[in-house]
Every structure is written in C-alpha cells, then in structure tokens.
C-alpha cells in the first residue's frame, strides 16, 4: 500500500510537470494571427503515441493555422484532427508524404484550398504540389502557400543541371514568386514550409538569392533565426535552418508591430529533450509567425452592406448601442482596439437584438466591433470614440 501511494504521488507529480511544460508552449493570442510550418516526419512516426502527443502539442501552442508537411497515414491524421477540440483539418492525399492544414475555424474563415503546379512539367520542381489556403482573419484576406521542396544535394547550385537538387529548389522558389507576382501582386501572401535549404548560403549557391534581393517586395520573416545561433534552428539533427516563412511587402508593417514575432518552437525542451521529441514526433521543430495586423487596412472589406450589425451613435463620446437586424442564436459581440487587442466581449441572449457598450476610460481612437454567430464572424463595423 505504501509503495502504491508513493507510485501514485510520483505519477501525479510527473503528470503535473508535463502539463506545466506544455502550458509553456503557448504561442497564440486572441488578438494576433499565427501560422506555423511543421514537418511532422511521416506522421505518425511512433503510432498512437505520436497521435496523442501531437494532439496535445497543437492544443498547447494555440496557433491559428498549422501548415503541415509529411503526413504518411491519412486515416491517422483524420483521427487525430477529429480528437482536437477547437480545430479542423484539410488533407488531400499522402502522395510523397502529403501536405495538410490544421486550423481554428472560430477565427479563420477559409474561402478555398487548392493546389498549384500540379501537372507533369512541374513535378521536378515540386515533388509535392504547393497547397494554397485563401482565408480571412478578422476580415483581412491572407493567402498561405504550404510547401515541401525537394531534399538533399551537395550544396553546389548547378544551374545547367535540371536534375540537381539545388536547381530544383531554385526552380520551385522562382515559380512561386512568378505565381504570386502574377495572381496576387497586392495581397497579403505567406509562403511557408520545409523548403529544404538554408537562407545563408553564399549568393552563388543560394537558391533563394533572387527573392532575398527583391527586398522591396519579399522578406523571409525568419531571416534573423537563420543568421542566429544554431540552438534556434529548425533541424537539429544536421544543424541547419531549413523551414521558412516568406512574406510579401503588404505584411511588412504588420511584422514590425510590437506584438509580432517569429520563433522556432523548441517543443523538445518541454517533453524531455531532443531524443524524446525526435523518436516520438519529428526531426523538425515548428517555425511560427505571429502577426499583429493593422486592422485599418481591412476596412474596405467590412461587411456592412446588409446592415446586419450596426451601432449608434458613431462617433460617440460615452456609450454606443449595437443593433442586430434579427435575433441570432449563440451570438456574441467582440470589440478590438486599433492594435488588434480584444478589449470587450459579451455573449448575447437568444432574443437579444441590441447591446449598450460603455468603453469607460479607454482612450479616444478607432475600434472595431464584430458580430460572431456560432463562433463565425458575420459582420465587422468601425467605431470612433471621440470625447
């Protein structure tokens, strides 16, 4: 009995410690958009152990969108996604260890998901066709392109050899740039994934050099990680940083905001070390981007045409009244400041069609209120507090 009690105490302590370690992994916030690239190495690498652990890790990180590479078992992937409390998943196939998305539908509205460069002339550049997600976050349109480039090579970029691994990665990078320049020249675009090459090669061997040089239009958000210490790199087994996040210039100002950041998430430090992580999850760490979006740029997209949601007076000095055209079940109103920080939230009764809001001592300025029904954004309006 004494031994059993000691064992129970030991188990309880370890469970509590493990839970605390995972809580330290939280990266997402309510007011920012987060996306992470995560090669989960032939998922599930260690069967049900991997499935259970990846589920817990996703929920602990609280990231809005995961761009996943290397899903080997589609049945296991869907089983894992179904067990998540706040996420949906998308996967077309496991061809060459497939690409997938895992996303939080309460904050992300997915307009479409599709693959590009799918025909045989592009198979050399793209062993796995890039997967585009066209989404809205707080009414801001964002296009995310998930990738897994060809691996390996000798480190020498031979432009005259189309079968050269470095040349294939260069061709992939240039095709993606061409696609964005042609179809999304003025949109928020994030290219993400296991790109299987480093950003810091000499210019003569750097497959990304032409994109790096086009620095008025593109930036690798993780360049500081690439230039930094190898303890922060995404691929420790062959110390290198090969998982990247590329953004277009429409997001440059957002990246410079104080609550924006890029980070390699060192899960291994929270679950018992690198050996434990490598054997049970993956040989890649996630690389994540957090963006504090400048919401004023999304004003042109605000859904006010049908007056489903409005407020009066506006501008206002002390309080304003929100009005909903018809009662909505499971509805709530959220208010954000111009830094995308949530400052107010209120659940509505089933028959409620109005709500008075007093901002108290909040400073003058622009605010945004959105109406959510069953956790989906139905409308967003601009508020002006002016005393």
N, C-alpha and C positions, 0 to 999 in steps of 0.2 A: 504494500500500500504506500509506503514511504517512497519507494522507487517510482511508482506510478505518479505520485504527486510531484516529485522532482521533475519527471519527464514532462508532465503537463505544464509545469511552470516554465521549463526550458522552451517548450514548443510555443507557449503564449508569448514569451519574450521575443523569440525569433520571428513570429508572425507580426508582432507589433513593430519590430525593427524593419522588417521587409516592407510593411505598409508605409512606414515613415519614409523609407528610402524612395519608394515610388512617388509619394506625395511631393518629394523634392524635384521630381521630373517635370512638374507643371511648367508649360511654356506659353500656352494661350491665355488670352484675357478676353473679357466681354467686349472691349472697345476696339480691338485690333483684328486685322485679317492675318491668319497664319497659314503657311503652306510648307510642307516638309517633303524632301526627297528621301526615300528609304528603300534601299535594295535589301529585301529580306531573304536573300540567298536560298533559292529553291524551296520556297515555303511549302509545307512545314518541314524545316530542316531536321527536327527531332520529334516528329509526330505530334501527339496530343500535348506533350509538354510545351512545344513551340506554340501551338494554337492558343493554349491557355495563357501563356506568358505574353504573347503579342497582344492579345485582347486586353490584358491588364495594363500593358505599357501604353497602348493607344488611349485608353481612358484616362491614364495618369497624365499624359502630356497635354490633353485638352487642346489639340491643334485642330483648326477648322477643316483642313484638307491635307490628306496624305497622298502623294504621288508615289505609287508602289512599283517596284521592279522585281522580277524573278519569282512569279507565282507558278509553281510547278503543278500543284494539285488544286484544281478549280473547286472540287467538292469541299475540300478542307477550308478553302478560302471563304466560300459562301457560308459554311457552318460557323466559322469564326465571326464573320460580319453579322450574321443573324444573332449572335450572342452579345453583340455590343448594344448598350442601352441607348446611345444617342447618335449612332452613325448608320449611314447607308454605304453600300459598296457598288462598284461597277467593274466588271471584268468580261472581256470578250472571249479570250482563249488563253491557253498556256503555251502557245506556239513560241518556241525558243525561250521558254520561261517568261510568261506573259506580263504585260503591263496592266495596272489596275489603279483605281481611285478608291479611297475611303474618305467620306466627307460627312459633315454635320449638317443635315437638312434644315435645322432650325435657324441657321444663319446664312446658309448658302442656297441660292436658287439656281439650279442647273438648267440652263436653256437647251444645251445639246452637248453630246460627247461623240466624237468621231475620230477616225484615223486618217492620216495623210501619207502620201508617198507609199501607196500600198501595192503598186504594180511592179512587175519584174525588173524594169530598168533601174529601179531604186533599191533593189534588195541588197546590193553590195554595200551601199552607204548605210542602209537601215535594215539590219537583220530582224529588227522588231520595228514595225511602223510606229512613228510618233503618234501619241494619243492626245487630242485636243479636248479640253473642257472649257466651254463657253458658259460663264457663270455671272451672277450678280451677288455682290455683298453690299448690303445697305444701299442698294440701288446703283452701285458702281459696277460697271462692266469690267470683268477681268478675264483674260484668256490665258489658260495654263496649258503648256505643252509638255507632256511627260515623255521621257526618252530613256533608252538604254543603248548606248553606242557599242560598236564592236570593241572587243577587249584586245589586250596583248600588244605585241610588236617589239621592235628592237630599239625604240627611242629615236630612230632616224626617220625623218619625214622625206620620203622619196616621191616627189610629185609625178615622176614618169612611170611609176608602177601603180596601176589601178588596184592591184590586189594587196598592196602594202597596207597594214592595219592603220598606220598613221594617216595615210592618204584617204582611207575610207572614213575615218573620223573627221578629217578636214572636209571632205565632200558633204558629209552629213551636216556639219555646222554651217557650211555655206548654203546648202539647200534650205535649212531652217531660216536663215537670215533672208534669203530670197523670198520665202513664203510670207514672212512677217512684213517685209518691205512692200510686197505686192498687195496683200489682203488686209493687213492690219496696221497701216502706216501711222495711224493716230490713236491707237488703242493701248490700254494697259496690258502688256504681254509679259508673261513669266515663262521662260524656258527652264526646265528643271529635270534632274535625273542623274543617273550614273552615266557620265559622259566618258569615263574610262581613260582620261588623260589629264595631265596637270596643266595649270594655268601659267606656271613659272618657267617653262622651258625657254631656252634661247629663241629669239624670234625666227631663226632659220629652221627650227624644228617644232615650233609652236603651232599646233593645228588650229588654235583659236586666235592667232595673232591678228587676222584681219578684222575680227569682231572687237578685239581689245583696242585696236587702233581707231575704230569707229566710235570713239568715246563720247561723241555728242548725241549718239542715238542709242547706245547699248552700254551696259555695265554689268560685270559679274559682281553680284552683291556679296559673294563670299571671297572676294579677292584678298581681303586682309587675313582671312583664315589661311589661304594658300601661301601667303607671304610670311605667315607667323610660325610659331613653334610646332613641331610635329605632334605634340601631345593633343593638339586640337584638330588634327586631320581626320578624315572620314574613313580611311582604310589602313588601320594599324598593322596588319599582317605583313604588308610590304609598304613600310611607312610612306604614305602618299595621300594627297587630297584630290580625289577624282570624281566626287559627287558635287554638282554645281547648281547654282541658281543665277540665271541671267535675266536681267530686267531691261525693258525699254525706257526711253527717256521720260515717258509720261509718268513714271513712278519714281523718278529721281528725287523730287521734292518730298514725296512720302517717305522714302528711305531715310532722308535726313532729319525727319521728325524725332523728337526726344524718346518716344516710346517704341520706335522701330529698332530692330536688331536682327542680326544673323548669327546663328550659333550651330556648332556641331554638338549634338545632344549625346553626351557620353553616358549612355544607359549602363554600360559595363560597370561604372563606378557605383551604381545603385543596386546591382543584383549579384555582387560577389566577385567582380573582376572580369578582365577580358576573356580569360579562358572559359568562364561560365557563359558569358554572352555569346562568344563565338561558337560554342558547342550547342547551345540551345536556341539561338535566334538567328544570327547572321555574322558575316565577316565585314559588314559595312555598318557604320553608325549613321543615323539620320542627320541630315543637314536641313535646318529650318530657318525660314524667313518670317519675321513679324513686322507688319506694316501698320503704322498709324496713318490711315488715309485722310487726306484733306477732303472732307465731305462736300465742301462748297463746289468742287468740280463736278459733282453728280447732280446738281440742281436741275439741269436740263432733262434729266431722266425721271424726275419726281412724278409720281402717279397722282395727279390732281384733276385730270380731265373729267372724271365722272363724279367728283366731289363726294366720294365715299367717305372721306375723312377730311375734316376742316377744323379751323379754330377761329374764335372771335373774342375780343378784338385782336388785331395783328397789324402793326406793332402794339405792344401792351406794356404797362408800367408796373402793375401789381399782380394781376392774375388774368388768365385767359381760359376760355371754355372750349374744350374739344367736343366736336359733334360727329356722330356716326350716322350715316344715312338710314341704315336699318340695323336692328339688333343682331349681334354676332355671337355665336356660341364659342366658348373657350377663347375669348379675345383679351388682349392686353395692350396698353399703351406704354411706349418707352420714349424717353427724351434723352438726347445726346447733346453735348456741347460741341463747339467747332473743332475741338481736338479729338473728337470721336470717343469721348469718355461718357459712359452712361451716368446720368445724374438723377434719373427718376424712372420708376416702373410701377405700374398699377394694373392688377387684374380686374376685368370688368365683369359685372353680373350679367347673366344671360339676356336680360331685357334692357340693359343699360344702353342709352344712346348719347349720353353726354357725361362730361367729367370736367370739373374745375381744377385748374392747376395753378398753384402759387409758388413761384420759384424762390421765395424767401430772400435770402441775402446773396443769391447768385449774381455774378457781375453782368452788366449790360453786354449785349452781343447777339450773335447768331446762334440759334439752337435748332435742332431737328427732332421732330416727333414722328414716330412711326406706329402704325396700327398693325398688330400681328393677330392672326386668327389661326388657332391650332398650330402655333409656332411658325407660321409662314407670313412673311411680310406682304401686306395687302396694299399699303399706301404710306407715303412719307411726305411730310409737309415742313416747310421752313418757318421758323418762329423768330421774331425780332423782339428782344427785351430792351426797352428804352425808357429809362426813368427820367 
